[in-house]
Amino acid sequence: MHPAFSVIFFTVSSGAGYGLLALIGALGALGMLPADKVFGLTAIVLALAAVTAGLLSSTFHLGHPERAWRAFSQWRSSWLSREGVASVITYGPAVALAAIWMWPEKFGQWGAAAGWASAVMAIVTVFCTAMIYRSLRTIHQWANGWVVPSYLVLGIATGLVWLNALLALFGAETYGISVATMWGLVAAVVVKILYWRFIDTTRHAATPESATGLGHIGKVRMLEGPHTEENYLMNEMGFRVARKHALKLRRIALIGGFLAAICAAGIGLSVEGPAEGALALLGAVLATAGTLVERWLFFAEARHVVTLYYGADRV
């Protein structure tokens, strides 16, 4: 599939924002985060800013962005619509959580409820985003059991690195979150390696023979293309990334992004002061950059079964 930057940015930015919001909500409800008002407000604003930026960027890929509101009406059958509904609902408990953090003397009794509601809705929204791709059976690289775990794990991992950075920059205790960040990134590495192994070693059940209905005759091969020049289907659904480039980008995402971020978090455990904050922030930037590369590959390596009509021997 053609990797549209608007969709890549949307999935990465909103994933990190929802991951951060889920952690703020859950850990805040458990009393494991600083009660400092500035910290709480900064963390929630950062999470919602990332979510909002991602959601807005997703409309740039639409042919008619002004009609985006119509997607909300199809929630009974469309994961895209469910994602939109869930994303809007999430703003409610998130804003309430921010108000509670600012005025605990007035609304403190609702803190746990708002925190858990924010966490649950953030996870639900990321799940819906993943299911948009998981439900497309015509694309083997998406319609498999690794897509949803990948989105959820990467969302939590990127949320952890940004929460760790915020805590370090505010001079709060970071040991527990730093360790959790390292394990979260390790989980992201494992899930992505297993996902890549799956798409490298399996293929869609469709073949040129089944696509054309000529399998009973024998092996099908294309004599000439159905079009004399490139068209929309080939540009959007027939995009191909060279195998050597894909492997190189995978290494960049894993080593330059996730593993480097793990090292930054680990080194940060042994330092204090400005150096700790700088390392935590560096780790957050590296992990986010690695996720951007990973997400570009997620789209670039996906192949639609329609390409079988254009000479592809497998998808």
C-alpha positions in Angstrom: 0.0 0.0 0.0 1.1 3.6 -0.6 2.3 5.0 2.7 0.5 8.3 3.2 2.3 10.5 5.7 -1.0 11.8 7.1 -2.1 8.3 8.1 1.4 7.4 9.4 1.5 10.5 11.6 -2.1 9.8 12.7 -1.4 6.3 14.0 1.9 7.2 15.6 0.8 10.5 17.3 -2.6 9.3 18.4 -1.1 5.9 19.6 1.4 7.7 21.7 -1.2 10.1 23.0 -3.6 7.4 24.0 -0.9 5.3 25.5 0.2 8.3 27.6 -3.4 9.0 28.6 -4.0 5.4 29.5 -1.0 5.4 31.8 -1.8 8.7 33.4 -5.4 7.5 34.1 -4.5 4.1 35.5 -1.4 5.2 37.5 -3.2 8.3 38.7 -6.1 6.3 39.9 -3.7 4.1 41.8 -1.9 7.1 43.4 1.4 6.3 41.7 1.9 9.7 40.0 2.9 13.1 41.5 0.0 15.1 42.8 1.6 18.3 41.4 -1.0 20.2 39.5 1.4 21.5 36.8 2.7 18.0 36.1 -0.8 16.6 35.9 -2.1 19.3 33.6 1.0 19.2 31.4 0.8 15.4 31.0 -2.9 15.4 30.1 -2.6 18.4 27.7 0.4 16.7 26.0 -1.6 13.4 25.6 -4.7 15.2 24.2 -2.5 17.4 22.0 -0.9 14.3 20.4 -4.3 12.6 20.1 -5.9 15.7 18.5 -3.0 16.3 16.1 -3.2 12.7 15.0 -7.0 12.7 14.5 -6.9 16.0 12.5 -4.0 14.7 10.3 -6.1 11.6 9.4 -8.7 13.8 7.6 -6.0 15.0 5.2 -6.0 11.6 3.5 -9.7 11.9 2.7 -11.0 13.1 -0.7 -13.6 15.2 1.0 -12.6 16.0 4.6 -15.7 18.1 5.1 -17.7 14.8 5.0 -15.7 13.1 7.8 -18.5 13.6 10.3 -20.6 11.1 8.4 -18.3 8.3 9.4 -19.7 8.5 13.0 -23.1 7.2 11.8 -21.8 3.8 10.8 -20.6 2.6 14.2 -22.7 -0.6 14.0 -20.6 -2.0 11.1 -17.5 0.1 10.6 -14.4 0.0 12.8 -13.4 3.4 11.4 -16.7 4.8 12.7 -16.2 3.0 16.1 -12.8 4.6 16.3 -14.2 8.0 15.7 -17.0 7.6 18.3 -14.5 6.2 20.9 -12.1 9.0 20.3 -14.7 11.6 20.9 -16.0 9.9 24.0 -12.5 9.7 25.4 -12.2 13.5 25.6 -14.9 13.5 28.3 -13.1 11.6 31.1 -9.8 13.0 30.1 -11.0 16.6 30.5 -12.6 15.6 33.8 -9.4 14.0 35.0 -7.6 17.3 34.2 -10.1 19.2 36.2 -9.9 16.8 39.1 -6.1 17.1 39.1 -6.4 20.9 39.2 -9.0 21.0 41.9 -8.7 17.9 44.0 -10.4 19.5 47.0 -13.6 19.9 45.0 -13.6 16.8 42.8 -11.1 14.5 44.4 -13.7 11.8 45.1 -14.1 11.3 41.3 -10.4 10.9 40.6 -10.3 7.1 40.4 -13.4 6.9 38.3 -12.1 9.5 35.8 -8.7 7.9 35.7 -9.9 4.4 34.9 -12.5 5.7 32.4 -9.7 7.6 30.6 -7.5 4.5 30.6 -10.2 2.2 29.3 -11.4 4.5 26.6 -7.9 5.2 25.4 -7.2 1.5 25.1 -10.5 0.9 23.4 -9.8 3.7 20.8 -6.4 2.2 19.9 -8.0 -1.2 19.6 -10.5 0.2 17.2 -7.7 1.8 15.1 -5.9 -1.5 14.9 -9.2 -3.3 13.9 -9.6 -1.0 10.9 -6.6 -2.8 9.4 -7.1 -6.2 11.0 -10.6 -6.5 9.4 -9.3 -6.0 5.9 -9.1 -9.7 4.7 -7.8 -8.7 1.3 -4.5 -7.6 2.8 -2.6 -10.5 4.3 -0.1 -8.2 6.1 -2.9 -6.6 8.1 -5.5 -9.4 8.4 -3.6 -11.4 11.0 -3.4 -11.9 14.8 -0.2 -9.7 15.3 -1.7 -6.4 14.2 -3.8 -5.6 17.3 -1.1 -6.6 19.8 1.4 -4.5 17.8 -0.8 -1.4 18.0 -1.6 -1.8 21.6 2.0 -2.6 22.7 3.5 0.2 20.7 0.9 2.6 22.0 1.8 1.7 25.6 5.5 1.7 24.9 5.5 5.2 23.4 3.3 6.4 26.2 5.8 5.0 28.7 8.7 6.8 27.1 6.9 10.1 27.2 5.6 9.6 30.7 9.2 8.8 31.8 10.4 12.0 30.1 7.8 14.1 31.8 8.6 12.7 35.2 12.3 13.2 34.7 11.8 16.8 33.5 9.7 17.6 36.5 12.3 16.1 38.9 9.9 13.3 40.1 10.8 9.7 41.0 11.3 7.8 37.7 12.9 4.4 38.7 9.8 2.3 38.4 8.6 4.0 35.2 12.1 3.8 33.7 12.2 0.0 34.3 8.6 -0.3 32.9 9.7 1.7 29.9 12.5 -0.6 29.1 10.3 -3.7 29.4 7.6 -2.0 27.3 10.1 -1.3 24.5 11.4 -4.9 24.8 7.8 -6.1 24.3 7.5 -3.8 21.3 10.7 -5.3 19.7 9.5 -8.8 20.3 6.0 -8.2 18.9 7.4 -6.5 15.8 10.0 -9.3 15.1 7.2 -11.9 15.4 5.0 -9.8 13.1 7.7 -9.5 10.5 8.5 -13.2 10.7 4.8 -14.0 10.1 4.5 -11.8 7.0 7.8 -13.1 5.6 6.9 -16.7 6.0 3.2 -16.8 5.1 1.1 -15.7 2.1 -2.5 -14.8 1.4 -4.6 -17.8 0.2 -5.4 -16.0 -3.0 -3.3 -16.8 -6.1 -3.4 -15.7 -9.7 -5.3 -18.9 -10.4 -8.0 -18.2 -7.8 -8.2 -14.5 -8.7 -8.9 -15.2 -12.3 -10.9 -18.4 -11.9 -8.6 -20.2 -14.3 -6.9 -22.5 -11.9 -8.6 -25.6 -13.4 -6.6 -25.0 -16.6 -3.2 -24.8 -14.9 -0.6 -22.2 -13.9 -1.7 -18.7 -14.8 0.8 -16.1 -16.0 0.1 -12.6 -17.4 0.9 -12.0 -21.1 0.4 -8.3 -20.8 -1.0 -5.8 -18.3 -4.6 -4.8 -18.2 -3.6 -1.2 -18.6 -1.1 0.6 -20.8 -0.1 3.0 -18.0 -0.1 3.2 -14.2 -3.5 3.8 -12.6 -4.9 4.5 -9.1 -5.0 0.8 -8.1 -1.3 0.3 -8.9 -0.2 3.5 -7.3 -2.1 3.0 -4.1 -2.4 -0.8 -3.7 0.5 -2.0 -5.8 3.2 0.0 -4.0 6.2 -2.1 -3.4 9.3 -1.6 -1.3 12.4 -3.5 -2.2 13.3 -6.3 0.1 16.7 -5.0 0.9 15.3 -1.6 1.8 12.6 -3.1 4.0 15.3 -5.1 5.9 17.4 -1.9 6.3 14.4 0.1 7.6 13.5 -2.7 10.0 17.0 -2.5 11.5 16.7 1.2 11.8 13.4 1.0 13.6 14.6 -1.7 16.0 18.2 -0.6 16.7 18.1 3.2 16.1 14.7 3.5 17.6 13.6 1.0 20.2 17.0 -0.5 21.4 18.6 3.0 21.5 15.6 4.2 23.6 16.1 1.2 25.9 19.7 2.2 26.4 18.8 5.8 27.1 16.3 4.7 29.7 18.8 2.3 31.3 21.6 4.9 31.5 19.1 7.3 32.9 18.7 5.0 36.0 22.3 5.8 37.0 22.3 9.6 36.6 20.4 12.5 38.2 19.5 16.1 37.5 19.4 17.6 34.0 21.2 14.6 32.5 18.4 12.3 33.6 15.8 14.5 31.9 17.9 14.9 28.8 18.3 11.1 28.5 14.6 10.4 29.1 13.7 13.0 26.5 16.2 11.6 24.0 14.7 8.1 24.6 11.2 9.4 23.9 12.3 11.0 20.7 14.2 7.9 19.5 11.3 5.6 20.3 8.8 7.8 18.5 11.2 8.1 15.5 11.5 4.3 15.5 7.7 3.9 15.5 7.4 6.3 12.6 9.7 4.0 10.6 7.9 0.9 11.7 4.5 2.4 10.7 5.8 3.4 7.3 6.8 -0.2 6.8 3.5 -1.4 8.1 1.8 0.3 5.1 4.6 -0.1 2.5 4.9 -3.8 3.0 1.1 -4.4 2.7 -0.1 -5.8 -0.6 -3.7 -5.9 -1.8 -5.0 -9.0 -3.6 -6.0 -6.8 -6.5 -2.3 -6.8 -7.5 -2.8 -10.4 -8.6 -4.6 -9.0 -11.7 -1.5 -6.9 -12.5 1.1 -9.6 -12.6 1.9 -10.3 -8.9 2.5 -14.0 -8.3 1.7 -13.7 -4.6 0.6 -11.3 -2.0 
